[in-house]
Amino acid sequence: MFRIASILILTLALATPAHAGFDEGVAAYDRGDFATALREWRLLAERGHAESQRNLGAMYAGGRGVPQNNVEAGKWYRLAAEQGYALAHAALEGMYVKGRGVPENDVEAVKWYRLAAEQGEVSAQFALGVMYLEGSGVPESLVHAFAWWDLAAAQGDKNAAKLKNTARDLMSDEQIAEAQKLFSEWLRKNPKLMGQ
């Protein structure tokens, strides 16, 4: 009994500071104390805390409290993204599109956009539509572009709504029906697409 109680107390003691450390990092970052934010988040990030990993990536990408370093940013974004953290997916795919810290690779960018989009990340849904429109990393498809923009527009993205309406004018009734079918299938398979 004593051993179980000791383990429980130790677990709670370790869990509380980790969350507090993250919150302290947020407060420090908000007041411009990047050194403290870096210290708090790095400790947690090295222990696998996805949100801290993503925040470290953002600090390195923007040069906040550290020298700007896209390679280091990519490392932290990837670690967070591999844990399923949608905001890290969105940041990581932008690095592949622009070739910041990693070789420019539209196929890899599409992979990360899709992961974020399937978790309901609206900006990734919008970007996937653009990738399909341009045929960047995926076969060119106005139908798929329309469907992704439809998802983003349904969540309030005004730019996606404009592009969807413009695309509608270029599409046949059959293409629109196919896009709407894709929209419905995606929602049925993964309700997170709408941020639910």
N, CA, C and O atoms as a DFTB+ gen file, in Angstrom:
784 C
 N C O
     1  1       0.825      -1.201       0.000
     2  2       0.000       0.000       0.000
     3  2       0.864       1.258       0.000
     4  3       0.594       2.209      -0.734
     5  1       1.901       1.253       0.828
     6  2       2.797       2.406       0.900
     7  2       3.440       2.674      -0.452
     8  3       3.567       3.825      -0.867
     9  1       3.848       1.602      -1.143
    10  2       4.513       1.741      -2.445
    11  2       3.565       2.370      -3.463
    12  3       3.980       3.253      -4.214
    13  1       2.329       1.950      -3.508
    14  2       1.351       2.513      -4.445
    15  2       1.100       3.982      -4.144
    16  3       1.034       4.801      -5.061
    17  1       0.959       4.323      -2.871
    18  2       0.746       5.724      -2.486
    19  2       1.959       6.575      -2.862
    20  3       1.803       7.708      -3.318
    21  1       3.151       6.044      -2.674
    22  2       4.373       6.777      -3.029
    23  2       4.441       7.037      -4.518
    24  3       4.802       8.131      -4.950
    25  1       4.093       6.027      -5.306
    26  2       4.106       6.182      -6.767
    27  2       3.080       7.224      -7.199
    28  3       3.361       8.055      -8.063
    29  1       1.898       7.182      -6.602
    30  2       0.856       8.161      -6.930
    31  2       1.305       9.578      -6.598
    32  3       1.121      10.491      -7.404
    33  1       1.881       9.767      -5.443
    34  2       2.347      11.095      -5.030
    35  2       3.448      11.578      -5.953
    36  3       3.448      12.738      -6.366
    37  1       4.387      10.701      -6.283
    38  2       5.477      11.060      -7.181
    39  2       4.933      11.426      -8.562
    40  3       5.379      12.405      -9.161
    41  1       3.986      10.657      -9.065
    42  2       3.387      10.929     -10.372
    43  2       2.705      12.293     -10.382
    44  3       2.880      13.071     -11.319
    45  1       1.936      12.578      -9.353
    46  2       1.262      13.879      -9.275
    47  2       2.266      15.012      -9.136
    48  3       2.088      16.078      -9.726
    49  1       3.291      14.795      -8.380
    50  2       4.311      15.833      -8.196
    51  2       5.028      16.131      -9.497
    52  3       5.352      17.285      -9.777
    53  1       5.279      15.111     -10.289
    54  2       5.957      15.314     -11.566
    55  2       5.026      15.917     -12.608
    56  3       5.461      16.705     -13.448
    57  1       3.758      15.556     -12.561
    58  2       2.808      16.052     -13.564
    59  2       2.508      17.530     -13.366
    60  3       2.444      18.275     -14.344
    61  1       2.330      17.961     -12.162
    62  2       1.968      19.345     -11.905
    63  2       3.026      20.335     -12.370
    64  3       2.679      21.305     -13.044
    65  1       4.307      20.135     -12.039
    66  2       5.301      21.091     -12.509
    67  2       5.413      21.132     -14.031
    68  3       5.700      22.188     -14.594
    69  1       5.193      20.010     -14.703
    70  2       5.290      20.007     -16.160
    71  2       4.271      20.967     -16.756
    72  3       4.599      21.758     -17.641
    73  1       3.034      20.897     -16.271
    74  2       2.008      21.800     -16.797
    75  2       2.315      23.231     -16.369
    76  3       2.180      24.173     -17.150
    77  1       2.727      23.370     -15.118
    78  2       3.070      24.709     -14.627
    79  2       4.229      25.281     -15.428
    80  3       4.238      26.471     -15.744
    81  1       5.211      24.441     -15.759
    82  2       6.344      24.905     -16.560
    83  2       5.894      25.408     -17.919
    84  3       6.415      26.404     -18.422
    85  1       4.934      24.726     -18.509
    86  2       4.422      25.175     -19.803
    87  2       3.742      26.534     -19.653
    88  3       3.988      27.453     -20.435
    89  1       2.886      26.647     -18.640
    90  2       2.184      27.915     -18.404
    91  2       3.157      29.044     -18.083
    92  3       2.957      30.183     -18.505
    93  1       4.204      28.725     -17.336
    94  2       5.230      29.738     -17.043
    95  2       5.917      30.178     -18.337
    96  3       6.225      31.356     -18.515
    97  1       6.151      29.223     -19.234
    98  2       6.740      29.549     -20.534
    99  2       5.850      30.459     -21.346
   100  3       6.326      31.397     -21.985
   101  1       4.550      30.182     -21.322
   102  2       3.588      31.018     -22.052
   103  2       3.589      32.436     -21.483
   104  3       3.644      33.414     -22.228
   105  1       3.529      32.533     -20.164
   106  2       3.525      33.857     -19.519
   107  2       4.817      34.616     -19.832
   108  3       4.789      35.814     -20.115
   109  1       5.941      33.913     -19.778
   110  2       7.227      34.554     -20.079
   111  2       7.272      35.014     -21.529
   112  3       7.719      36.124     -21.814
   113  1       6.818      34.180     -22.432
   114  2       6.814      34.537     -23.853
   115  2       5.946      35.771     -24.092
   116  3       6.329      36.691     -24.814
   117  1       4.768      35.768     -23.467
   118  2       3.837      36.887     -23.639
   119  2       4.406      38.214     -23.151
   120  3       4.070      39.270     -23.686
   121  1       5.265      38.162     -22.140
   122  2       5.857      39.421     -21.645
   123  2       7.203      39.713     -22.310
   124  3       7.883      40.673     -21.946
   125  1       7.585      38.878     -23.290
   126  2       8.819      39.120     -24.034
   127  2      10.070      38.552     -23.389
   128  3      11.184      38.849     -23.819
   129  1       9.891      37.735     -22.356
   130  2      11.020      37.089     -21.677
   131  2      11.276      35.747     -22.369
   132  3      10.919      34.684     -21.862
   133  1      11.908      35.833     -23.545
   134  2      12.094      34.647     -24.373
   135  2      13.074      33.653     -23.752
   136  3      12.950      32.450     -23.979
   137  1      14.033      34.127     -22.984
   138  2      15.001      33.221     -22.353
   139  2      14.294      32.278     -21.379
   140  3      14.585      31.082     -21.344
   141  1      13.366      32.820     -20.590
   142  2      12.624      31.978     -19.645
   143  2      11.689      31.035     -20.400
   144  3      11.592      29.857     -20.057
   145  1      11.007      31.537     -21.416
   146  2      10.121      30.687     -22.210
   147  2      10.910      29.539     -22.827
   148  3      10.473      28.389     -22.804
   149  1      12.066      29.861     -23.375
   150  2      12.918      28.840     -23.988
   151  2      13.314      27.778     -22.964
   152  3      13.237      26.581     -23.242
   153  1      13.734      28.218     -21.792
   154  2      14.162      27.291     -20.736
   155  2      13.006      26.378     -20.315
   156  3      13.180      25.164     -20.210
   157  1      11.834      26.958     -20.077
   158  2      10.680      26.168     -19.629
   159  2      10.234      25.171     -20.704
   160  3      10.014      23.994     -20.422
   161  1      10.106      25.661     -21.930
   162  2       9.602      24.801     -23.008
   163  2      10.613      23.751     -23.434
   164  3      10.233      22.628     -23.766
   165  1      11.912      24.102     -23.429
   166  2      12.920      23.121     -23.840
   167  2      12.896      21.912     -22.903
   168  3      12.958      20.769     -23.357
   169  1      12.807      22.163     -21.610
   170  2      12.763      21.079     -20.635
   171  2      11.588      20.145     -20.934
   172  3      11.744      18.924     -20.949
   173  1      10.427      20.724     -21.167
   174  2       9.244      19.911     -21.466
   175  2       9.336      19.256     -22.838
   176  3       8.956      18.098     -23.007
   177  1       9.840      20.001     -23.813
   178  2       9.953      19.479     -25.177
   179  2      10.863      18.266     -25.218
   180  3      10.579      17.294     -25.918
   181  1      11.942      18.320     -24.481
   182  2      12.874      17.192     -24.447
   183  2      12.261      15.972     -23.781
   184  3      12.741      14.854     -23.964
   185  1      11.205      16.181     -23.011
   186  2      10.465      15.073     -22.382
   187  2       9.297      14.611     -23.244
   188  3       8.551      13.713     -22.854
   189  1       9.136      15.231     -24.426
   190  2       8.098      14.778     -25.347
   191  2       6.802      15.562     -25.333
   192  3       5.821      15.113     -25.926
   193  1       6.756      16.713     -24.683
   194  2       5.542      17.538     -24.624
   195  2       5.346      18.226     -25.983
   196  3       6.104      19.126     -26.344
   197  1       4.320      17.790     -26.730
   198  2       4.126      18.230     -28.116
   199  2       3.926      19.737     -28.248
   200  3       4.494      20.356     -29.148
   201  1       3.139      20.325     -27.377
   202  2       2.875      21.759     -27.494
   203  2       4.139      22.574     -27.238
   204  3       4.353      23.607     -27.873
   205  1       4.974      22.116     -26.310
   206  2       6.251      22.791     -26.061
   207  2       7.184      22.618     -27.256
   208  3       7.916      23.541     -27.613
   209  1       7.159      21.440     -27.873
   210  2       7.972      21.209     -29.068
   211  2       7.563      22.159     -30.177
   212  3       8.413      22.745     -30.847
   213  1       6.264      22.311     -30.371
   214  2       5.758      23.216     -31.413
   215  2       6.174      24.652     -31.110
   216  3       6.574      25.388     -32.012
   217  1       6.081      25.051     -29.846
   218  2       6.451      26.419     -29.471
   219  2       7.944      26.674     -29.668
   220  3       8.343      27.760     -30.087
   221  1       8.767      25.668     -29.364
   222  2      10.204      25.813     -29.632
   223  2      10.445      25.978     -31.126
   224  3      11.265      26.796     -31.541
   225  1       9.728      25.199     -31.932
   226  2       9.842      25.335     -33.379
   227  2       9.528      26.749     -33.826
   228  3      10.227      27.316     -34.665
   229  1       8.474      27.315     -33.262
   230  2       8.086      28.685     -33.623
   231  2       9.151      29.694     -33.183
   232  3       9.419      30.661     -33.896
   233  1       9.754      29.475     -32.021
   234  2      10.803      30.387     -31.551
   235  2      11.991      30.359     -32.508
   236  3      12.532      31.406     -32.862
   237  1      12.393      29.162     -32.923
   238  2      13.522      29.058     -33.858
   239  2      13.151      29.586     -35.244
   240  3      13.977      30.215     -35.904
   241  1      11.931      29.339     -35.687
   242  2      11.512      29.828     -37.008
   243  2      11.498      31.354     -37.047
   244  3      11.863      31.957     -38.056
   245  1      11.077      31.972     -35.950
   246  2      10.977      33.427     -35.907
   247  2      12.177      34.132     -35.297
   248  3      12.225      35.362     -35.275
   249  1      13.149      33.367     -34.799
   250  2      14.310      33.986     -34.167
   251  2      13.943      34.723     -32.894
   252  3      14.499      35.786     -32.619
   253  1      13.031      34.188     -32.121
   254  2      12.597      34.816     -30.867
   255  2      13.374      34.235     -29.692
   256  3      13.091      33.120     -29.251
   257  1      14.344      34.978     -29.186
   258  2      15.138      34.537     -28.050
   259  2      16.248      33.568     -28.417
   260  3      17.033      33.165     -27.559
   261  1      16.317      33.198     -29.670
   262  2      17.359      32.308     -30.203
   263  2      17.699      32.798     -31.603
   264  3      16.900      33.493     -32.231
   265  1      18.882      32.440     -32.096
   266  2      19.161      32.787     -33.496
   267  2      18.163      32.069     -34.403
   268  3      17.853      30.897     -34.189
   269  1      17.673      32.762     -35.397
   270  2      16.725      32.158     -36.335
   271  2      17.401      30.958     -36.995
   272  3      18.506      31.067     -37.527
   273  1      16.717      29.805     -36.951
   274  2      17.311      28.568     -37.450
   275  2      16.189      27.648     -37.925
   276  3      15.537      26.983     -37.120
   277  1      15.970      27.615     -39.247
   278  2      14.879      26.806     -39.796
   279  2      15.108      25.308     -39.644
   280  3      14.148      24.544     -39.549
   281  1      16.356      24.885     -39.621
   282  2      16.628      23.458     -39.423
   283  2      16.194      23.039     -38.017
   284  3      15.531      22.016     -37.841
   285  1      16.570      23.832     -37.029
   286  2      16.171      23.545     -35.645
   287  2      14.655      23.665     -35.492
   288  3      14.038      22.868     -34.785
   289  1      14.058      24.650     -36.144
   290  2      12.596      24.797     -36.108
   291  2      11.936      23.542     -36.671
   292  3      10.990      23.011     -36.089
   293  1      12.442      23.078     -37.805
   294  2      11.884      21.881     -38.423
   295  2      11.981      20.660     -37.541
   296  3      11.068      19.834     -37.509
   297  1      13.088      20.541     -36.821
   298  2      13.274      19.410     -35.895
   299  2      12.163      19.394     -34.845
   300  3      11.542      18.359     -34.604
   301  1      11.918      20.552     -34.222
   302  2      10.909      20.613     -33.150
   303  2       9.496      20.476     -33.707
   304  3       8.656      19.806     -33.107
   305  1       9.228      21.112     -34.857
   306  2       7.902      20.953     -35.480
   307  2       7.633      19.488     -35.802
   308  3       6.538      18.982     -35.556
   309  1       8.645      18.804     -36.356
   310  2       8.467      17.403     -36.735
   311  2       8.163      16.546     -35.504
   312  3       7.274      15.695     -35.544
   313  1       8.897      16.768     -34.417
   314  2       8.647      15.991     -33.202
   315  2       7.209      16.176     -32.715
   316  3       6.554      15.207     -32.331
   317  1       6.723      17.400     -32.730
   318  2       5.341      17.667     -32.309
   319  2       4.349      17.084     -33.308
   320  3       3.342      16.495     -32.915
   321  1       4.626      17.246     -34.587
   322  2       3.723      16.742     -35.626
   323  2       3.614      15.227     -35.582
   324  3       2.538      14.675     -35.811
   325  1       4.707      14.557     -35.292
   326  2       4.689      13.089     -35.221
   327  2       3.835      12.591     -34.069
   328  3       3.465      11.418     -34.030
   329  1       3.516      13.477     -33.127
   330  2       2.614      13.128     -32.031
   331  2       1.172      13.510     -32.356
   332  3       0.271      13.339     -31.535
   333  1       0.967      14.034     -33.576
   334  2      -0.379      14.378     -33.995
   335  2      -0.804      15.793     -33.677
   336  3      -1.991      16.104     -33.772
   337  1       0.115      16.660     -33.304
   338  2      -0.235      18.028     -32.937
   339  2      -0.488      18.840     -34.205
   340  3       0.450      19.150     -34.940
   341  1      -1.737      19.182     -34.464
   342  2      -2.162      19.782     -35.731
   343  2      -1.435      21.087     -36.061
   344  3      -1.056      21.301     -37.213
   345  1      -1.237      21.948     -35.089
   346  2      -0.575      23.221     -35.378
   347  2       0.870      23.024     -35.825
   348  3       1.400      23.825     -36.595
   349  1       1.500      21.968     -35.346
   350  2       2.859      21.668     -35.798
   351  2       2.835      21.165     -37.232
   352  3       3.739      21.465     -38.012
   353  1       1.802      20.397     -37.584
   354  2       1.657      19.949     -38.972
   355  2       1.578      21.161     -39.884
   356  3       2.255      21.235     -40.910
   357  1       0.744      22.101     -39.493
   358  2       0.532      23.287     -40.331
   359  2       1.826      24.084     -40.492
   360  3       2.115      24.581     -41.580
   361  1       2.599      24.207     -39.429
   362  2       3.862      24.933     -39.519
   363  2       4.875      24.160     -40.365
   364  3       5.606      24.745     -41.164
   365  1       4.907      22.825     -40.177
   366  2       5.903      22.009     -40.876
   367  2       5.674      22.001     -42.374
   368  3       6.632      22.085     -43.143
   369  1       4.402      21.900     -42.811
   370  2       4.176      21.851     -44.266
   371  2       4.575      23.156     -44.934
   372  3       5.031      23.153     -46.077
   373  1       4.409      24.272     -44.234
   374  2       4.841      25.550     -44.787
   375  2       6.339      25.590     -45.015
   376  3       6.811      26.236     -45.951
   377  1       7.085      24.909     -44.170
   378  2       8.537      24.855     -44.339
   379  2       8.898      24.083     -45.609
   380  3       9.827      24.462     -46.321
   381  1       8.166      23.001     -45.895
   382  2       8.452      22.223     -47.104
   383  2       8.061      22.985     -48.364
   384  3       8.752      22.902     -49.380
   385  1       6.966      23.722     -48.306
   386  2       6.534      24.495     -49.478
   387  2       7.576      25.552     -49.825
   388  3       7.887      25.764     -50.997
   389  1       8.113      26.210     -48.806
   390  2       9.044      27.313     -49.027
   391  2      10.506      26.888     -48.968
   392  3      11.395      27.694     -49.241
   393  1      10.766      25.622     -48.612
   394  2      12.136      25.150     -48.520
   395  2      12.921      25.830     -47.417
   396  3      14.105      26.120     -47.585
   397  1      12.269      26.090     -46.279
   398  2      12.946      26.745     -45.150
   399  2      13.451      25.687     -44.170
   400  3      12.667      25.079     -43.441
   401  1      14.764      25.474     -44.161
   402  2      15.370      24.529     -43.233
   403  2      15.302      23.086     -43.699
   404  3      15.937      22.207     -43.117
   405  1      14.543      22.847     -44.733
   406  2      14.418      21.514     -45.335
   407  2      14.383      21.698     -46.843
   408  3      14.041      22.780     -47.319
   409  1      14.725      20.674     -47.599
   410  2      14.619      20.827     -49.053
   411  2      13.164      21.093     -49.457
   412  3      12.239      20.494     -48.907
   413  1      12.976      21.983     -50.408
   414  2      11.623      22.244     -50.900
   415  2      11.073      20.940     -51.474
   416  3      11.715      20.300     -52.307
   417  1       9.880      20.553     -51.020
   418  2       9.323      19.271     -51.417
   419  2       7.809      19.341     -51.308
   420  3       7.244      19.207     -50.223
   421  1       7.156      19.554     -52.453
   422  2       5.699      19.702     -52.449
   423  2       4.977      18.428     -52.012
   424  3       3.932      18.501     -51.367
   425  1       5.522      17.270     -52.355
   426  2       4.886      16.007     -51.946
   427  2       4.896      15.888     -50.424
   428  3       3.894      15.504     -49.821
   429  1       6.023      16.215     -49.809
   430  2       6.129      16.175     -48.355
   431  2       5.214      17.239     -47.726
   432  3       4.590      16.994     -46.693
   433  1       5.141      18.402     -48.347
   434  2       4.247      19.456     -47.848
   435  2       2.800      18.984     -47.861
   436  3       2.063      19.195     -46.899
   437  1       2.395      18.341     -48.962
   438  2       1.020      17.829     -49.064
   439  2       0.753      16.814     -47.956
   440  3      -0.327      16.811     -47.364
   441  1       1.729      15.954     -47.672
   442  2       1.568      14.950     -46.605
   443  2       1.235      15.638     -45.281
   444  3       0.309      15.232     -44.580
   445  1       2.002      16.689     -44.942
   446  2       1.783      17.372     -43.664
   447  2       0.515      18.212     -43.682
   448  3      -0.194      18.283     -42.678
   449  1       0.217      18.855     -44.825
   450  2      -1.053      19.580     -44.940
   451  2      -2.222      18.637     -44.688
   452  3      -3.152      18.962     -43.951
   453  1      -2.159      17.450     -45.318
   454  2      -3.263      16.497     -45.182
   455  2      -3.436      16.067     -43.728
   456  3      -4.560      15.992     -43.232
   457  1      -2.329      15.784     -43.047
   458  2      -2.423      15.393     -41.632
   459  2      -3.090      16.482     -40.800
   460  3      -3.948      16.196     -39.966
   461  1      -2.696      17.716     -41.029
   462  2      -3.309      18.830     -40.287
   463  2      -4.758      19.037     -40.712
   464  3      -5.629      19.254     -39.869
   465  1      -5.018      18.970     -42.018
   466  2      -6.383      19.172     -42.530
   467  2      -7.335      18.125     -41.979
   468  3      -8.483      18.426     -41.651
   469  1      -6.854      16.900     -41.882
   470  2      -7.700      15.820     -41.365
   471  2      -7.952      15.935     -39.873
   472  3      -8.812      15.240     -39.330
   473  1      -7.214      16.801     -39.213
   474  2      -7.472      17.087     -37.801
   475  2      -8.323      18.343     -37.633
   476  3      -8.545      18.808     -36.515
   477  1      -8.797      18.885     -38.757
   478  2      -9.680      20.038     -38.692
   479  2      -8.990      21.379     -38.803
   480  3      -9.628      22.412     -38.602
   481  1      -7.691      21.396     -39.121
   482  2      -6.945      22.654     -39.233
   483  2      -7.364      23.368     -40.524
   484  3      -7.013      22.931     -41.620
   485  1      -8.109      24.457     -40.393
   486  2      -8.705      25.167     -41.525
   487  2      -7.654      25.688     -42.500
   488  3      -7.825      25.576     -43.714
   489  1      -6.570      26.255     -41.977
   490  2      -5.543      26.802     -42.879
   491  2      -4.929      25.697     -43.738
   492  3      -4.565      25.943     -44.888
   493  1      -4.812      24.502     -43.205
   494  2      -4.276      23.374     -43.975
   495  2      -5.288      22.917     -45.028
   496  3      -4.899      22.535     -46.131
   497  1      -6.564      22.951     -44.702
   498  2      -7.604      22.599     -45.679
   499  2      -7.561      23.580     -46.845
   500  3      -7.633      23.182     -48.007
   501  1      -7.443      24.856     -46.524
   502  2      -7.349      25.884     -47.557
   503  2      -6.120      25.635     -48.430
   504  3      -6.208      25.654     -49.657
   505  1      -4.971      25.402     -47.784
   506  2      -3.719      25.208     -48.515
   507  2      -3.764      23.963     -49.389
   508  3      -3.225      23.969     -50.496
   509  1      -4.396      22.897     -48.911
   510  2      -4.519      21.696     -49.734
   511  2      -5.308      21.995     -51.003
   512  3      -4.982      21.491     -52.078
   513  1      -6.334      22.806     -50.874
   514  2      -7.089      23.219     -52.059
   515  2      -6.196      23.913     -53.071
   516  3      -6.304      23.668     -54.272
   517  1      -5.319      24.773     -52.593
   518  2      -4.389      25.490     -53.477
   519  2      -3.422      24.495     -54.133
   520  3      -3.133      24.594     -55.325
   521  1      -2.924      23.535     -53.337
   522  2      -1.998      22.540     -53.884
   523  2      -2.667      21.740     -55.000
   524  3      -2.042      21.462     -56.023
   525  1      -3.935      21.371     -54.806
   526  2      -4.664      20.640     -55.848
   527  2      -4.931      21.523     -57.061
   528  3      -4.858      21.052     -58.196
   529  1      -5.234      22.771     -56.839
   530  2      -5.470      23.684     -57.956
   531  2      -4.225      23.808     -58.827
   532  3      -4.309      23.782     -60.055
   533  1      -3.073      23.942     -58.179
   534  2      -1.815      24.140     -58.893
   535  2      -1.156      22.830     -59.341
   536  3      -0.227      22.844     -60.149
   537  1      -1.642      21.697     -58.812
   538  2      -0.975      20.436     -59.111
   539  2       0.396      20.362     -58.468
   540  3       1.322      19.786     -59.040
   541  1       0.534      20.936     -57.291
   542  2       1.813      20.955     -56.560
   543  2       1.847      19.808     -55.556
   544  3       1.188      19.862     -54.517
   545  1       2.608      18.784     -55.869
   546  2       2.723      17.639     -54.966
   547  2       1.590      16.641     -55.076
   548  3       1.628      15.577     -54.458
   549  1       0.592      16.979     -55.854
   550  2      -0.570      16.105     -56.117
   551  2      -1.008      16.335     -57.555
   552  3      -0.670      17.361     -58.145
   553  1      -1.757      15.394     -58.130
   554  2      -2.274      15.658     -59.472
   555  2      -3.228      16.864     -59.446
   556  3      -4.017      17.019     -58.514
   557  1      -3.147      17.691     -60.454
   558  2      -4.032      18.849     -60.540
   559  2      -5.480      18.377     -60.551
   560  3      -5.842      17.489     -61.323
   561  1      -6.309      18.970     -59.694
   562  2      -7.715      18.554     -59.595
   563  2      -8.559      19.685     -59.024
   564  3      -8.491      19.991     -57.834
   565  1      -9.337      20.285     -59.874
   566  2     -10.253      21.338     -59.434
   567  2     -11.319      20.755     -58.504
   568  3     -11.801      21.438     -57.600
   569  1     -11.681      19.503     -58.729
   570  2     -12.683      18.830     -57.886
   571  2     -12.165      18.722     -56.450
   572  3     -12.875      19.069     -55.506
   573  1     -10.927      18.240     -56.283
   574  2     -10.356      18.120     -54.938
   575  2     -10.120      19.498     -54.308
   576  3     -10.337      19.681     -53.110
   577  1      -9.681      20.450     -55.108
   578  2      -9.493      21.811     -54.594
   579  2     -10.812      22.350     -54.049
   580  3     -10.866      22.880     -52.939
   581  1     -11.866      22.211     -54.836
   582  2     -13.191      22.674     -54.431
   583  2     -13.621      22.007     -53.123
   584  3     -14.134      22.671     -52.222
   585  1     -13.409      20.683     -53.023
   586  2     -13.846      19.952     -51.826
   587  2     -13.109      20.440     -50.575
   588  3     -13.729      20.632     -49.529
   589  1     -11.786      20.641     -50.677
   590  2     -11.045      21.135     -49.507
   591  2     -11.460      22.553     -49.148
   592  3     -11.585      22.885     -47.969
   593  1     -11.675      23.394     -50.161
   594  2     -12.119      24.763     -49.873
   595  2     -13.515      24.757     -49.269
   596  3     -13.836      25.593     -48.423
   597  1     -14.348      23.810     -49.705
   598  2     -15.692      23.684     -49.150
   599  2     -15.605      23.389     -47.647
   600  3     -16.355      23.964     -46.857
   601  1     -14.687      22.492     -47.251
   602  2     -14.496      22.188     -45.828
   603  2     -14.051      23.423     -45.053
   604  3     -14.593      23.737     -43.993
   605  1     -13.057      24.117     -45.598
   606  2     -12.554      25.312     -44.915
   607  2     -13.627      26.402     -44.847
   608  3     -13.778      27.071     -43.824
   609  1     -14.367      26.573     -45.942
   610  2     -15.425      27.597     -45.978
   611  2     -16.529      27.274     -44.969
   612  3     -17.094      28.171     -44.345
   613  1     -16.825      25.989     -44.820
   614  2     -17.868      25.585     -43.865
   615  2     -17.479      25.930     -42.434
   616  3     -18.334      25.979     -41.551
   617  1     -16.202      26.167     -42.205
   618  2     -15.720      26.542     -40.873
   619  2     -15.431      28.032     -40.768
   620  3     -14.833      28.487     -39.793
   621  1     -15.856      28.786     -41.772
   622  2     -15.774      30.237     -41.683
   623  2     -14.619      30.884     -42.418
   624  3     -14.433      32.094     -42.291
   625  1     -13.836      30.142     -43.180
   626  2     -12.715      30.734     -43.910
   627  2     -13.262      31.470     -45.139
   628  3     -13.720      30.850     -46.099
   629  1     -13.204      32.791     -45.085
   630  2     -13.778      33.614     -46.161
   631  2     -13.004      33.492     -47.470
   632  3     -13.602      33.518     -48.545
   633  1     -11.671      33.357     -47.391
   634  2     -10.893      33.189     -48.612
   635  2     -11.210      31.870     -49.298
   636  3     -11.274      31.801     -50.526
   637  1     -11.404      30.834     -48.512
   638  2     -11.781      29.535     -49.075
   639  2     -13.150      29.632     -49.747
   640  3     -13.373      29.054     -50.810
   641  1     -14.057      30.368     -49.115
   642  2     -15.399      30.538     -49.705
   643  2     -15.310      31.252     -51.050
   644  3     -16.004      30.884     -51.997
   645  1     -14.453      32.276     -51.136
   646  2     -14.293      33.001     -52.406
   647  2     -13.724      32.094     -53.486
   648  3     -14.225      32.071     -54.610
   649  1     -12.672      31.344     -53.146
   650  2     -12.074      30.450     -54.134
   651  2     -13.043      29.344     -54.547
   652  3     -13.106      28.972     -55.719
   653  1     -13.786      28.828     -53.592
   654  2     -14.782      27.797     -53.893
   655  2     -15.809      28.339     -54.879
   656  3     -16.166      27.654     -55.837
   657  1     -16.286      29.561     -54.654
   658  2     -17.279      30.161     -55.556
   659  2     -16.696      30.430     -56.937
   660  3     -17.376      30.253     -57.948
   661  1     -15.438      30.856     -56.980
   662  2     -14.783      31.071     -58.267
   663  2     -14.624      29.740     -59.001
   664  3     -14.884      29.648     -60.201
   665  1     -14.195      28.714     -58.270
   666  2     -14.013      27.390     -58.875
   667  2     -15.337      26.846     -59.391
   668  3     -15.383      26.219     -60.449
   669  1     -16.414      27.084     -58.647
   670  2     -17.739      26.592     -59.053
   671  2     -18.094      27.093     -60.454
   672  3     -18.694      26.364     -61.244
   673  1     -17.721      28.340     -60.762
   674  2     -18.017      28.911     -62.076
   675  2     -17.259      28.209     -63.203
   676  3     -17.661      28.281     -64.364
   677  1     -16.160      27.531     -62.858
   678  2     -15.333      26.850     -63.861
   679  2     -15.657      25.359     -63.971
   680  3     -15.104      24.661     -64.821
   681  1     -16.542      24.880     -63.120
   682  2     -16.807      23.441     -63.034
   683  2     -18.148      23.070     -63.647
   684  3     -19.090      23.863     -63.669
   685  1     -18.203      21.846     -64.143
   686  2     -19.475      21.307     -64.637
   687  2     -20.305      20.857     -63.439
   688  3     -19.794      20.732     -62.326
   689  1     -21.590      20.616     -63.680
   690  2     -22.456      20.122     -62.606
   691  2     -21.953      18.779     -62.073
   692  3     -22.056      18.503     -60.878
   693  1     -21.409      17.947     -62.964
   694  2     -20.892      16.641     -62.557
   695  2     -19.673      16.806     -61.640
   696  3     -19.534      16.078     -60.657
   697  1     -18.805      17.749     -61.954
   698  2     -17.624      17.992     -61.126
   699  2     -18.024      18.511     -59.742
   700  3     -17.452      18.111     -58.729
   701  1     -18.999      19.393     -59.717
   702  2     -19.471      19.927     -58.433
   703  2     -20.070      18.803     -57.591
   704  3     -19.813      18.714     -56.390
   705  1     -20.866      17.951     -58.223
   706  2     -21.466      16.822     -57.513
   707  2     -20.375      15.883     -56.978
   708  3     -20.482      15.374     -55.862
   709  1     -19.328      15.661     -57.780
   710  2     -18.217      14.805     -57.341
   711  2     -17.494      15.432     -56.143
   712  3     -17.139      14.733     -55.193
   713  1     -17.280      16.735     -56.191
   714  2     -16.620      17.433     -55.076
   715  2     -17.468      17.361     -53.813
   716  3     -16.942      17.152     -52.720
   717  1     -18.772      17.533     -53.958
   718  2     -19.653      17.471     -52.795
   719  2     -19.713      16.049     -52.225
   720  3     -19.868      15.859     -51.019
   721  1     -19.588      15.060     -53.106
   722  2     -19.538      13.671     -52.649
   723  2     -18.256      13.436     -51.850
   724  3     -18.287      12.796     -50.799
   725  1     -17.131      13.950     -52.345
   726  2     -15.864      13.848     -51.613
   727  2     -15.982      14.498     -50.238
   728  3     -15.555      13.932     -49.232
   729  1     -16.564      15.692     -50.210
   730  2     -16.783      16.433     -48.970
   731  2     -17.536      15.556     -47.971
   732  3     -17.122      15.423     -46.819
   733  1     -18.638      14.961     -48.414
   734  2     -19.465      14.121     -47.530
   735  2     -18.724      12.869     -47.080
   736  3     -18.821      12.476     -45.918
   737  1     -17.980      12.237     -47.996
   738  2     -17.222      11.033     -47.642
   739  2     -16.143      11.355     -46.615
   740  3     -15.959      10.610     -45.652
   741  1     -15.430      12.461     -46.816
   742  2     -14.377      12.849     -45.882
   743  2     -14.959      13.099     -44.499
   744  3     -14.374      12.691     -43.495
   745  1     -16.102      13.764     -44.440
   746  2     -16.719      14.042     -43.138
   747  2     -17.178      12.759     -42.459
   748  3     -17.035      12.605     -41.246
   749  1     -17.726      11.847     -43.242
   750  2     -18.204      10.594     -42.671
   751  2     -17.028       9.783     -42.104
   752  3     -17.134       9.209     -41.020
   753  1     -15.913       9.738     -42.837
   754  2     -14.757       8.971     -42.411
   755  2     -14.023       9.629     -41.244
   756  3     -13.448       8.947     -40.396
   757  1     -14.050      10.954     -41.210
   758  2     -13.274      11.650     -40.195
   759  2     -13.961      12.948     -39.783
   760  3     -13.742      13.991     -40.400
   761  1     -14.787      12.889     -38.750
   762  2     -15.509      14.086     -38.315
   763  2     -14.593      15.221     -37.834
   764  3     -15.045      16.359     -37.703
   765  1     -13.306      14.924     -37.570
   766  2     -12.365      15.964     -37.143
   767  2     -12.095      16.960     -38.260
   768  3     -11.551      18.036     -38.013
   769  1     -12.469      16.613     -39.484
   770  2     -12.235      17.534     -40.598
   771  2     -12.914      18.877     -40.380
   772  3     -12.462      19.895     -40.905
   773  1     -13.967      18.888     -39.632
   774  2     -14.691      20.130     -39.348
   775  2     -14.329      20.670     -37.974
   776  3     -15.079      21.455     -37.393
   777  1     -13.195      20.256     -37.460
   778  2     -12.753      20.768     -36.168
   779  2     -13.626      20.301     -35.012
   780  3     -13.655      20.932     -33.956
   781  1     -14.336      19.195     -35.213
   782  2     -15.256      18.684     -34.187
   783  2     -14.527      17.808     -33.198
   784  3     -15.140      17.289     -32.264
